[in-house]
Amino acid sequence: MAKRTIIGTVVSDKADKTIVLSVTERKTHPLYKKQYSRTTKYIAHDEKNEAKVGDLVEAKEVRPISARKRLKLERIVSKAAISKEDTVEAITATKTEEGEE
Protein backbone atom coordinates (compact mmCIF):
# COMPACT_ATOMS: atom_id res chain seq x y z
CA MET A 1 0.00 0.00 0.00
CA ALA A 2 1.53 3.28 -1.12
CA LYS A 3 1.41 6.03 1.47
CA ARG A 4 0.91 9.40 -0.11
CA THR A 5 2.51 12.57 1.14
CA ILE A 6 0.68 15.89 1.09
CA ILE A 7 2.30 19.31 1.34
CA GLY A 8 -0.01 22.13 2.39
CA THR A 9 -0.48 25.28 4.44
CA VAL A 10 -1.94 25.14 7.96
CA VAL A 11 -5.15 27.17 8.06
CA SER A 12 -6.31 26.18 11.55
CA ASP A 13 -4.67 24.81 14.70
CA LYS A 14 -7.47 25.48 17.17
CA ALA A 15 -8.33 21.85 17.97
CA ASP A 16 -6.04 19.90 20.32
CA LYS A 17 -3.52 17.72 18.44
CA THR A 18 -5.26 18.51 15.13
CA ILE A 19 -4.42 20.83 12.24
CA VAL A 20 -6.33 21.69 9.09
CA LEU A 21 -4.28 21.78 5.88
CA SER A 22 -5.22 23.64 2.73
CA VAL A 23 -3.80 22.25 -0.51
CA THR A 24 -4.19 24.26 -3.71
CA GLU A 25 -3.60 22.64 -7.09
CA ARG A 26 -3.74 24.24 -10.51
CA LYS A 27 -5.53 22.37 -13.28
CA THR A 28 -6.13 22.99 -16.95
CA HIS A 29 -9.61 22.50 -18.38
CA PRO A 30 -9.49 19.75 -21.03
CA LEU A 31 -11.68 21.54 -23.57
CA TYR A 32 -11.19 25.26 -22.93
CA LYS A 33 -7.51 25.04 -21.88
CA LYS A 34 -8.07 27.62 -19.18
CA GLN A 35 -6.21 27.16 -15.90
CA TYR A 36 -8.08 27.22 -12.62
CA SER A 37 -7.25 26.58 -8.96
CA ARG A 38 -8.79 23.93 -6.79
CA THR A 39 -8.43 24.04 -2.99
CA THR A 40 -8.93 21.00 -0.77
CA LYS A 41 -8.87 20.87 3.02
CA TYR A 42 -7.41 17.93 4.93
CA ILE A 43 -7.46 17.17 8.65
CA ALA A 44 -4.13 15.95 10.08
CA HIS A 45 -2.90 14.70 13.45
CA ASP A 46 -0.28 16.88 15.18
CA GLU A 47 0.86 14.97 18.29
CA LYS A 48 2.99 17.76 19.83
CA ASN A 49 0.87 20.76 18.71
CA GLU A 50 3.97 22.19 17.00
CA ALA A 51 2.47 23.45 13.69
CA LYS A 52 0.96 26.95 13.71
CA VAL A 53 -1.27 28.84 11.26
CA GLY A 54 0.61 29.77 8.08
CA ASP A 55 3.25 27.04 8.33
CA LEU A 56 4.02 24.92 5.27
CA VAL A 57 3.91 21.30 6.42
CA GLU A 58 4.25 17.78 5.07
CA ALA A 59 1.71 15.17 6.18
CA LYS A 60 1.78 11.44 5.53
CA GLU A 61 -1.15 9.09 5.09
CA VAL A 62 -1.68 6.69 8.02
CA ARG A 63 -4.42 4.42 9.35
CA PRO A 64 -7.65 6.24 10.35
CA ILE A 65 -7.13 8.17 13.59
CA SER A 66 -10.67 9.51 13.83
CA ALA A 67 -13.70 9.94 11.58
CA ARG A 68 -11.98 12.50 9.32
CA LYS A 69 -8.28 12.27 10.24
CA ARG A 70 -6.27 10.09 7.86
CA LEU A 71 -3.02 12.09 7.86
CA LYS A 72 -0.23 12.59 10.38
CA LEU A 73 2.16 15.54 10.52
CA GLU A 74 5.54 14.38 9.19
CA ARG A 75 7.56 17.61 9.36
CA ILE A 76 7.31 21.40 9.14
CA VAL A 77 8.81 22.47 5.81
CA SER A 78 8.88 26.20 6.65
CA LYS A 79 7.55 28.38 9.43
CA ALA A 80 5.09 31.20 8.76
CA ALA A 81 6.64 34.56 7.89
CA ILE A 82 4.35 36.25 10.43
CA SER A 83 2.70 34.51 13.38
CA LYS A 84 -0.78 35.03 14.76
CA GLU A 85 0.71 36.93 17.73
CA ASP A 86 2.45 39.42 15.39
CA THR A 87 -0.64 40.61 13.52
CA VAL A 88 -1.60 44.29 13.60
CA GLU A 89 -4.70 43.63 15.71
CA ALA A 90 -2.72 41.67 18.32
CA ILE A 91 0.04 44.28 18.57
CA THR A 92 -2.36 47.22 18.88
CA ALA A 93 -4.44 45.33 21.48
CA THR A 94 -1.37 44.77 23.68
CA LYS A 95 -0.26 48.40 23.35
CA THR A 96 -3.68 49.72 24.40
CA GLU A 97 -3.66 47.37 27.41
CA GLU A 98 -0.21 48.65 28.42
CA GLY A 99 -1.36 52.27 28.06
CA GLU A 100 -4.30 51.75 30.43
CA GLU A 101 -2.13 50.48 33.29
Backbone torsions as a table, in degrees:
resi	resn	phi	psi	omega
1	MET	NA	121.6	-178.9
2	ALA	-81.4	126.7	177.1
3	LYS	-90.2	124.6	179.0
4	ARG	-91.5	152.8	-179.7
5	THR	-113.9	134.5	-178.4
6	ILE	-120.6	132.2	175.6
7	ILE	-111.3	124.5	-177.9
8	GLY	-154.0	176.5	-179.3
9	THR	-100.5	136.2	178.5
10	VAL	-75.3	123.3	179.0
11	VAL	-107.4	-15.4	177.3
12	SER	-153.4	139.0	175.2
13	ASP	-135.3	27.1	-174.0
14	LYS	-73.0	-35.7	-179.8
15	ALA	-76.1	151.4	-179.4
16	ASP	-72.5	127.4	178.6
17	LYS	59.9	25.6	-179.2
18	THR	-139.2	138.3	174.0
19	ILE	-128.7	154.0	176.2
20	VAL	-110.0	124.6	-180.0
21	LEU	-103.0	143.4	174.3
22	SER	-115.9	122.2	-179.3
23	VAL	-117.4	121.3	179.4
24	THR	-108.2	127.5	176.3
25	GLU	-123.9	144.3	179.1
26	ARG	-99.6	132.9	-179.6
27	LYS	-125.5	159.5	175.6
28	THR	-114.2	130.5	179.9
29	HIS	-67.0	132.3	-174.6
30	PRO	-64.4	-33.1	-177.9
31	LEU	-93.9	-47.2	-173.6
32	TYR	-91.3	-9.3	176.3
33	LYS	60.4	20.1	177.8
34	LYS	-92.1	139.6	179.4
35	GLN	-87.8	143.5	177.7
36	TYR	-144.0	159.1	-178.8
37	SER	-103.2	144.7	177.1
38	ARG	-129.3	125.1	-177.9
39	THR	-110.1	132.8	178.5
40	THR	-126.3	140.3	177.9
41	LYS	-104.5	138.1	177.0
42	TYR	-126.6	147.8	176.4
43	ILE	-102.6	129.5	-177.7
44	ALA	-129.5	153.7	179.5
45	HIS	-89.3	127.5	178.8
46	ASP	-122.8	93.2	-171.8
47	GLU	-58.0	-41.1	-174.5
48	LYS	-100.2	5.9	-177.7
49	ASN	53.2	43.6	-176.3
50	GLU	-94.2	-21.8	-179.9
51	ALA	-83.5	138.1	179.9
52	LYS	-119.1	167.7	-178.8
53	VAL	-60.0	131.8	178.8
54	GLY	97.8	-13.8	179.5
55	ASP	-71.5	145.8	173.3
56	LEU	-94.5	119.2	-173.8
57	VAL	-127.2	162.3	176.2
58	GLU	-116.9	127.3	-179.4
59	ALA	-122.0	144.2	-178.2
60	LYS	-114.3	145.7	180.0
61	GLU	-73.4	132.4	179.0
62	VAL	-135.2	-178.2	177.1
63	ARG	-62.5	158.0	-179.7
64	PRO	-58.8	127.1	179.4
65	ILE	-95.3	-37.2	175.5
66	SER	-148.6	-166.4	-176.2
67	ALA	-60.5	-36.4	-177.4
68	ARG	-117.3	-12.0	-177.3
69	LYS	-88.1	115.4	176.2
70	ARG	-125.8	5.0	-178.4
71	LEU	-122.7	154.8	177.0
72	LYS	-131.0	136.7	180.0
73	LEU	-61.3	122.5	179.4
74	GLU	-92.0	-52.9	179.5
75	ARG	-161.8	161.4	175.0
76	ILE	-95.6	116.9	-178.3
77	VAL	-72.2	-49.3	177.0
78	SER	-151.1	144.4	178.7
79	LYS	-77.8	159.4	178.8
80	ALA	-66.6	144.4	179.4
81	ALA	-65.9	-35.2	178.5
82	ILE	-134.7	133.2	-178.0
83	SER	-89.8	170.2	-179.5
84	LYS	-63.3	-31.2	-179.7
85	GLU	-74.3	-18.3	-177.0
86	ASP	-97.6	9.0	-179.5
87	THR	-71.3	161.5	-177.3
88	VAL	-60.2	-42.7	-179.0
89	GLU	-62.9	-40.9	-178.7
90	ALA	-68.5	-40.7	-178.7
91	ILE	-68.3	-44.0	179.5
92	THR	-67.6	-32.7	178.4
93	ALA	-66.3	-40.7	179.4
94	THR	-70.7	-33.6	179.6
95	LYS	-70.2	-37.8	178.8
96	THR	-69.4	-33.8	177.1
97	GLU	-67.4	-37.4	179.0
98	GLU	-69.3	-34.7	-179.6
99	GLY	-69.5	-27.7	-179.1
100	GLU	-75.6	-26.2	-175.7
101	GLU	-74.9	NA	NA
